[in-house]
Amino acid sequence: MDNKILLQRLKEKIDESGLTLAEVAEKAGVSVRSLKYYFKNERVPKVSYLLKLNKVIEFKFDYLYQFGKYEL
């Protein structure tokens, strides 16, 4: 699995939400710093982290993980 695509798609969903990274982080109960690490591709988010984000910005896990018919 290409983490770059996962992170690109996650960033896309955050952008679509209209919320800032700080707002998403606060509502999800995570740090802005961790989000920035992920988007710099310095870390790979665990599923438990993605579940927290999913409570704020709705997304389908098969979309993030490239399952099914989704393509960029």
C-alpha positions as a printed NumPy array, in Angstrom:
array([[  0.   ,   0.   ,   0.   ],
       [  1.287,   3.416,  -0.925],
       [  1.047,   5.63 ,   2.162],
       [  1.447,   8.7  ,  -0.002],
       [ -1.916,   8.02 ,  -1.642],
       [ -3.597,   7.31 ,   1.714],
       [ -2.316,  10.617,   3.101],
       [ -3.236,  12.504,  -0.07 ],
       [ -6.774,  11.179,   0.145],
       [ -7.021,  11.941,   3.854],
       [ -5.832,  15.51 ,   3.238],
       [ -8.407,  15.796,   0.454],
       [-11.19 ,  14.789,   2.864],
       [ -9.999,  17.302,   5.454],
       [ -9.955,  20.036,   2.805],
       [-13.476,  19.063,   1.684],
       [-14.709,  19.343,   5.278],
       [-13.948,  23.057,   5.31 ],
       [-12.226,  22.707,   8.683],
       [ -8.655,  23.696,   9.459],
       [ -6.134,  21.118,  10.66 ],
       [ -6.381,  22.672,  14.114],
       [-10.182,  22.322,  14.157],
       [-10.045,  18.712,  12.974],
       [ -7.374,  17.885,  15.543],
       [ -9.306,  19.482,  18.389],
       [-12.594,  17.807,  17.508],
       [-10.91 ,  14.418,  17.013],
       [ -8.874,  14.685,  20.211],
       [ -5.503,  14.452,  18.457],
       [ -2.616,  16.878,  18.132],
       [ -2.023,  19.176,  15.193],
       [  1.616,  18.116,  15.35 ],
       [  0.716,  14.485,  14.659],
       [ -1.413,  15.486,  11.671],
       [  1.487,  17.493,  10.275],
       [  3.86 ,  14.539,  10.74 ],
       [  1.499,  12.353,   8.737],
       [  1.171,  14.859,   5.936],
       [  4.938,  15.205,   5.72 ],
       [  4.977,  11.4  ,   5.325],
       [  7.112,  11.101,   8.467],
       [  4.648,   8.709,  10.104],
       [  1.888,   6.368,   9.046],
       [ -1.444,   6.762,  10.876],
       [ -2.749,   3.729,  12.734],
       [ -6.329,   2.617,  12.187],
       [ -7.232,   3.777,  15.713],
       [ -6.047,   7.279,  14.774],
       [ -8.046,   7.219,  11.553],
       [-11.136,   6.174,  13.52 ],
       [-10.802,   9.333,  15.624],
       [-10.547,  11.455,  12.498],
       [-13.494,   9.651,  10.943],
       [-15.721,  10.924,  13.747],
       [-15.015,  14.474,  12.546],
       [-14.57 ,  14.092,   8.798],
       [-16.484,  11.218,   7.327],
       [-14.682,   8.999,   4.845],
       [-14.772,   5.417,   3.684],
       [-11.793,   3.342,   4.68 ],
       [-11.832,   1.491,   1.373],
       [-11.318,   4.865,  -0.314],
       [ -8.3  ,   5.7  ,   1.846],
       [ -6.802,   2.247,   1.455],
       [ -7.502,   2.027,  -2.298],
       [ -9.957,  -0.854,  -2.108],
       [-12.651,  -1.048,  -4.737],
       [-13.159,   1.195,  -7.726],
       [-11.527,   4.386,  -6.418],
       [ -8.721,   5.978,  -8.393],
       [ -7.12 ,   9.4  ,  -8.46 ]])
